[in-house]
Amino acid sequence: MMKKVVKRLIWCILALIILLAAVCGGGIWYILYKPNFKPSERKFVYIYEDVKDFDALCQQLQDSAACIDVRSFRILADYRKYPANMKSGRYAVEPEMNNNTLINHLRLGQQSPIRLIFNNIRLTTDLAERLSQQLMIDEDDLLALFADSLYCDSIGFTTATIGAMFIPNTYEVYWNISPKKLFDRMKREYETFWTAERRRKAENIRLNPVEIAVLASIVEEETAAPDEYSRVAGLYINRLRKGMLLQADPTVKYALGDFSLRRILNEHLTVESPYNTYLNPGLPPGPIRIPSPRSIDAVLNYEHHNYLYMCAKEDFSGRHNFAVTLAEHARNADRYHAALNRLR
């Protein structure tokens, strides 16, 4: 009789152990591997370098990533000592992701890169703003590098030419990239863009890559029609070779700091600035906008012709009439000014 009781007791204990193991195993599986995030699509959470707030992260997971049970995420994070070792960055949360996978990514700093896009930029102040809108970088930190003559010189540029290093495109970078690492990346992209073939073409024009970028920036500001880029580039190259002043209206707008000017008057042409190509021979000291790859290639592959003058067409299409002689140019200008006067 006693043996039967002992046997039953042993079986009960074993059953209890198995039950407890199952419960514990189920709990561990639930915390580790049960899908705990069910956004409709990939979402992202952001951790700033100077604000590593675990509670704020948990709130982001609830608000943005459809976290089902934030308590289980907290339990595993505490067990893995994650709150004390948070790394800044932009992290992807996938549909059906579990706590263990997400915490592994967070602890190891396995970020999801962003697609950094910038184009149609005039000033480095505009560029700093556009970059800071997409990255963790503070706009003022970028502006400080753009204005740092020693730093710009160390990477082969000046504060006037540094904009030429930024080739408009789409780049994959990490959201928490530092300002100097971003500049390093852009320098590598610049070197990649300026292939041996492009450098050979620049040399044939007797301009270096930065000077090509400066001329491309003027071309891009001069016409609203990209198919005119190579013709306008050829015109300015003709003027440079003849030792003529470029007399490019966009450089006057840049010198005045007013790109909204619709009509350049004689009073504008006297502005004292190294960028005023009505007063100063050759190219200005730096680009007047961040030139696009298309405008750079248009300069490198400029149209060969004899044009020396251009004037906006009287139909206000943004296109131009081109002329070889000053007399022909004067007739084109008269037609354009008459059209302006008709519109008062």
Order of alpha helices (4+ residues) and beta strands (2+ residues): alpha-beta-beta-alpha-alpha-beta-beta-alpha-beta-alpha-alpha-alpha-beta-alpha-alpha-alpha-alpha-alpha-alpha-beta-beta-alpha
